[in-house]
Amino acid sequence: MPYTIVFSTDNTEDVSGTDTKTALEALATVGLLQSRGDEIKYITSPQEGEIGVEMLRVLAKEELEEFQTLA
């Protein structure tokens, strides 16, 4: 399921967004953005609507378990 992550950088008030294809990819992207000091404004998906980082972690965990079952 696709996710859009909307964030702002520490030194600007501009908001940017990036798209990912899976919850696992979105979680990795959030981690990278946070390590750079960027602020996550919100995360959206067509199926879930607006979610937070904690919910994204739950979805990524479920996704990982599903991938492991298929392997």
Secondary structure, DSSP 8 states (H G I E B T S, - for coil): --EEEEEE-TT---EEEEEESSHHHHHHHHHHHHHTT-EEEEEEETTTEEE-HHHHHHHHHHHHHHHHHH-
